């Protein structure tokens, strides 16, 4: 199930969401420009859980970046065009509405804290890992947690693969789309060895939970949870 758009207009221009997308794309272009040196950059500026216990050994120090800050730098690195494209598609579809509900500054804070929580979740699950974690998906998981709390009945247009090359587009509620996504993250996290390279499933779970928990604290009072309409004094 691949989301391609939603039927959920916004009231504000989502400058922060656009900026986050632009930074991720620009960083990926920079990665490609490094050629053979790209792997060294990813190993240094990706988040390695083991460096929290031994920050003096972090490869990031060669770039003047303390080990703790790689939690932030890792959020803007990506492992390939599909990795970047998938993350940016989700951020484009869901992030603007969450920014609308929180405002620019609180949305930026929310995004970064969700990403930090995702990284720390992975460090908790596998604190001795030396595999670098990169990508915006942990922070975007937080965005999904906020979206489903704020707009559960919003309609999402999705593509569902039928066979190998045939896709069938239809509209479905955000509650189902995001709920299905979250169940898949839990399933994969439960049956995947977190010590091996691959998708950081537990980071997605942690980012989602923290994003959902932060939403009531950071949303504007103009927005109700669960998509409930606001009522006047006579409602």
Secondary structure, 3 states (H helix, E strand, C coil): CEEEEECCCCCCCCHHHHHHHHHHHHHHHHHHHCHHHHHHHHHHHCECHHHHCCHHHCHHHHHCCCHHHHHHHHHHCCCCHHHHHHHHHHHHHHHHHHHHHHCHHHHHHHHHHHHHHHHHHHHHHCCCCCCCECCCHHHHHHHHHHHHHHCCCCEEEEEEEECCCEEEEEEEEHHHHHHHHHHHHHHHHHCCCCCCCCCCHHHHHHHHHHHHHHHHHHCCCCCCHHHCCCCCCCC
